[in-house]
Amino acid sequence: MGKLSRLWRLGISAALSMAAALTFADDSNGTHGMALFSIKGQLIASHMPLHGKRHGHQVILALESENEKAIAELAQKTPLISLKPEVFSLNHLRNGDLGFFTGEVFNGHFERDGKVQLNSIPFRVAKKLLDLPLTRKENGHYRLVHLNSTSLLIHEIASPPSFDQILEVTADPSAPNTINTDSKHPISETHWPESLKEAGIVFRRQLYLEKQDFQ
């Protein structure tokens, strides 16, 4: 095992030991599945939220892993890859108290017949990109998050029925970070709201759409 791998393992072990001590009586402790995306060399993870206290936050992270190349290759072959991490506190992840974790990478949804492709993969949280509670009452509100050379457009999950939608878009840095599209349903290239056109936000591709969990 090389020096870098040893450092990764030591860092993860220390972080998980700390997390175990902190998660006593924490109602956000659980299995927090994530959708994984490889976007122009960046590894992005989106927590798969649910209405309710334990999973009730949209959290999007920039991750780092020694296995980024294998994950990127898998992402090119399938419309969805997901991550089943070790049990941890979502609150501690959100607050920055959990910087490392390990998990299994699945081809498909890890709770819907997805198949494990990579086991015991270590991840480091490089940056928290978005953290929103599920408190919106109406659909149609989107958040814009800029990456290095592209941007993400993320629907704010509202009261049921709603949906979790993430799009890759082209957007000027001066574009507004919060946009109300007045759309009650997922948007698409052929149904692109005028508010996004006026903001200069251009569709590139849909990365993720989940409706089943929010009906």
HELIX and SHEET records of a PDB file:
HELIX    1   1 LYS A    3  LEU A   22  1                                  20    
HELIX    2   2 GLU A   68  ALA A   75  1                                   8    
HELIX    3   3 LEU A   90  ASN A   95  1                                   6    
HELIX    4   4 GLU A  194  GLU A  198  1                                   5    
HELIX    5   5 GLN A  212  PHE A  214  5                                   3    
SHEET    1   A 2 ASN A  29  GLY A  30  0                                        
SHEET    2   A 2 PHE A  88  SER A  89 -1                                        
SHEET    1   B 7 MET A  34  ILE A  39  0                                        
SHEET    2   B 7 GLN A  42  HIS A  47 -1                                        
SHEET    3   B 7 HIS A  57  GLU A  64 -1                                        
SHEET    4   B 7 LYS A 115  PRO A 133 -1                                        
SHEET    5   B 7 PHE A 100  ASN A 107 -1                                        
SHEET    6   B 7 ILE A  81  PRO A  85 -1                                        
SHEET    7   B 7 MET A  34  ILE A  39 -1                                        
SHEET    1   C 5 THR A 178  ASN A 180  0                                        
SHEET    2   C 5 HIS A 141  HIS A 146 -1                                        
SHEET    3   C 5 SER A 151  HIS A 155 -1                                        
SHEET    4   C 5 ASP A 164  THR A 170 -1                                        
SHEET    5   C 5 VAL A 202  GLU A 210 -1                                        
END                                                                             
